[in-house]
Amino acid sequence: MSGRWRFAPGSQPTAVAPHRCTCRCRCAPPDRLTDKELVIVAGLANGRRLDAIAAEIGHTEDTTATYVSRARKKLGARDRAHLVSLAFYRRLLEFGPDGVVGVSRRESVALNRAVAS
């Protein structure tokens, strides 16, 4: 069965149905975060507050909170800490040489290809 896997503490993994968007938007699949979502999650991983992240990317705090909510929903995270943990687990984020968290090289290459095409 294709789809994401969700692990509950002390239980066997269970499959979650793959993403099937019923709207006609360009939704990213559940495990594929958009570039803004990745930047925001990286900011959270670096311990930055939501208002500081919002100011940096030029959005309101409410809009940034919506991006966090969507990222949590896509990855199946319970809260922000779990979101950051899952982002590391799925190798969406990695530590840089200076210890600062950033988007992984694999994700950076994928983002650059998407922008180029």
Secondary structure, DSSP 8 states (H G I E B T S, - for coil): --SEEE--TTS--EEE------SSS----TT---HHHHHHHHHHHTT--HHHHHHHHT--HHHHHHHHHHHHHHHT-SSHHHHHHHHHHTTSEEE-TTS-EEE-HHHHHHHHHHHH-
